Amino acid sequence: MPIRADAIGQTRSTDTEITARDALAYAAVLGFDSEECLDDARPGGLVVVPMLCTRLEWILAGDDQRASALGLTLPERRRAVHALQDSRFLHPLRVGMRVRSTSRNEYMRQTSAGTFVLTSFEHREIETGDLLIKSWSGSMLRGLPLGQSAAGAPPADFIEAGPAENLAHASDVLLPRTLPHLYSECAQIWNPIHTERAVALAAGLPDIIVHGTITWAISAREALKTAGGSVEALARLSARFRGMVIPGTSIAVRTAAPAADGRVPFATDNAAGELALANGLIEIDRARAS
């Protein structure tokens, strides 16, 4: 059955409290091992890795209600893969903060691979109403038709980063075979194609695959090291998810030298030398660092 185009414009919200347990587990599983990210007793409090927003987004993006709105069966849901993630970090998440996350189905497009779906997310502090993080997340529903060429329109404020160029620095990172299992529990982002090989094979994949948001966050970690920036200073993280990464293999994160405006392009290759992340970009606001 075609994807339901009438899901365009639908919004949903959920409220979440940021806890030390969640922030510590998320930082630890992704290797953000500085005192700022792992010591909740430090003066000034814990620095929450801002990519934790994807956990809040999964609450809305990965549940039965959204799948029903799109007209997806369970086997069809498992054919979905993350295609892009662009998050703008405006204000920091803090332990004890209550956050209201709101999703909106913005745009769908028929492609040769299936139906591309673009969703926006806003995360606001409930107490103040301040916009903390704005994300755009794209998914590819592999092999599933839309029944028309497109529905909705990309938001005017969604401007993707261009191709990453002049990538002079590289770092290799081994992603252990167990990482998707640990991440699924620590980030509370669970899809069995990342942890259960039988399910991954049934979905047409060659093996379990690393969550795109793992590669995305670890690539930012490495790009920040190259640029000499702290996670507190991260103002944007954007990339398109291209090739698959099989756990138990390494990725190569290639970064450019930081520009004067704090922009650092990057690209990430999988073990086969294929692009895993394209159009990668971090933006650093050095005034934020403590």
N, C-alpha and C positions, 0 to 999 in steps of 0.2 A: 504494500500500500504506500502511496506517496506520503511524504512528510506533510503535516498539517500546516499550511501557510497561514491559517487564521491564528496561529500562536504568536504572530508578530504583534508587538505592542503590549503583550501580557507582562505584568510586573508581579513580583512576590518579594516578601521581606521576612527576615528572621532576626532575632536578637540573641547576642552572645556576650558572655563576660570573658574577658581575657584573663586567664589564670596563669600563675607562675608555673604550674605543672605543664600546661600546654606550651608555653613559651620556651621552657627549658628543654622539653622533649623535642620540639621542632628544631631548635638551634643545635642540639646535640646530634641528631640523626644526620644533619646536613654539614656537620663539621665546622660550624661557627663556634669555635672553642675558646674565644677570648673571655677574659674575666667579665667584661661588660655583658656578655650574652649568657653566661653560665653561673654567675654569682648573684643570687637574688638578695643577699645580705649586704651588698656593696653600698656605700653612700651614693645617693642619687638614684638608686633603684636599678632594676634589671632593664637592659636594652632589649626590646622585643624585635627580633628579626622581622622586617616589614613584609617579607614574602609569606608570612603566616596568613596574610589575607586570602591566599588560595584555599586554605582550610575553610574559612568562612564562606567562600564562594561555592565550594563543593557541597556544602549543606543545601544550597539552592539548586545547583546544577546537576547533582548526582542522584536526586531522589525520585521516587515513583511519580510524584505529582508533575514534575517537569516532563518526564518521559511520556506520561499520559497526554499532556497538552500537545506534545509533538507527534503523538500517534505511534510511539515506538513500542514494539514488543520486547521481551527480555533478550532474545537473541540479537535483535537489532541494536539494542542499547550497548551490547558488548562489541559491536563493530565500530563504535564511535572512538575517535582518537582526537587528542588535543592538537590543534593546528597553530594557534598563536596565543600569546599572552603579553599584554602591554599594561603595566601597572604604574600609576603615578602616585608617589608617596608624598602627600602634602603635609601631614602632621603625624607624629609617632604614635604607634599603639603603646599603651601602658598597662601593666598588670593592674587588675581591678577595674579597668575601664569597661563600660557596657557599650556595645557597638551594635547599631542597626544596619544590617546589610540588605541591600535592595537590588534585585536583578531585573533586567528588561530585555526581552527578545527584540533585537534591533533589525536584523537583516538575514536573509537566506538567499543562497545562490546555487543554481544547479551547475555542477562541474562534471568533468569526465570521470572523476573518482567517486562522486556521490554528491550529497548536499552539504554545503558549507553553511554553518550557523554562527552568527556573531551575536554575542550577548554582552551587555554592559553591566557593571556592578558599581554601586556606590556604598562606601562604608562611612557611617557618621557616628560620632559620639552621641549617645542618647541624651546625656545631661546637657550638653551645650548646643547640639545640632551641627557642630563643625564637621565639614567634609574632611575625612582623614585620608582616604585612598580612593582613587577612581581607576577601575580596570576595564579593559576590553578583552574578552576571551573568545577565541574562535575554535569551533569543533568541526571535524569532518565526519559525517555519517556515511561511512564507506559503503558504496554500492546501493544506496537508498535514493530513490528519485524524489524530486520536489513536485513534479507535475506541472511546472511552469519555469520560466527562465530565472525569475527572481521574485522576491517579496520583501517589502520594506526598503530601507535605504541605509547605507552606512552613516552613522552620526557625523555631523560636521566637525566635531571636536576630536574625531578619531583620525589621527594622522600617523601612519606607520613610519618607522625608521627605514631608511634606504639601505642598500647593500653595504656591508661592512668592508672597508678598504684599508690598505696600508697596515696590515696586521703584522707587526714586527716581533711580537712577544708570544711565546707559547708555553703552556704548562700541561702536563699529562696527569690525569687523575683516574685512579682505578676505582670503579664502582663495584663493590663486592656483590657476589651473587645474592647475598641476604638483604641487600639494601632496600629493594622494593617492599619486602615483608616488614622490615623495621619502619620504613617510612609510612606505610599504610596505617600502622598503628599509632605512630608518633604524630603524624599530620592528620590522622583520621580522614584520609582520602583513599578509599578502597574501591578498586575495580578488579575483579579476579583475573583479567588479562595480564595484570602486573605481578601476580603471585601464584596463580594456579595454571600450570603448564597445559593441562588437559583443556581448560577453558580457552587459553590463548590459541592452541592448535585448532580447536573447533571454530574459533573466530577468524581463521585464515592467517594467523601469525606464525612465524617460524619458531617462536619460543616465547616465554614471558618477556615483556619489554619494560624498560625503566620508565617510570612516570615522566612525562615531559616536564612537569614542574620540578622534579629533582634536577634534571640536566640544566634547566633554566636557573634555578637558585644556586647550584654549585658553580655554574659558569659566572654568575654575578660575583660569587665569593672570590673566584680566581681573578676576575677582572678588577675587583676592588684592590686586591693585593698588588697587582701590577701598577695600578694608578696611585697607590699610596693613600687610598681613601678608606674610611671606616663605614661600617654598615649603617651607623647613625646618619651619615651624610648622603645615603642613597636616596635620590629623588625620583628616579625612574628606572624601570627594568623592562625591556621589550625584546621579543624575539619571535621568529616564526619557527615552528617545529617541523623539521623535514624528515631526516632519516631516523630509523629505529636504533635504539641503544639496547644491547643485550646485557643484562647484569652479569658480572664476572669479567667484564672487559673494561678497557680504558677509553676515556674521551680525551681529546686534545682541545684545550681552550686557547684560541688565538685572539690576541687583543692588539689594538692600536695604541699609540701613545696618547695620553689625555690631551684634549684640546683645551684652549684657554677658557672656554665656557663650561668646562667640566664634562663634556661628552666623551665617552670612550666606546667606540664601536668594537664589536667582537663577533666571532663565529666559532662554532664548536663542531668538531668532527668526531664521528664514531670510530670504532676500531678498524673498520674497513676503509677508512679515509673518506667516507661520505659525509656530507653536511648533515649534522643532527640538528643544529640551530643555525638559522640564517637571519640576516638583518638584525643581528644582536646589537643592543645599545644599552649602556648604563649612563645615567646622568648623575653627577656628584655635585651636591651643594655643600661646599666646605664650611660654610658658616654654621652648619648644624652640628658639626662634630664638637664633642665636649673636650 
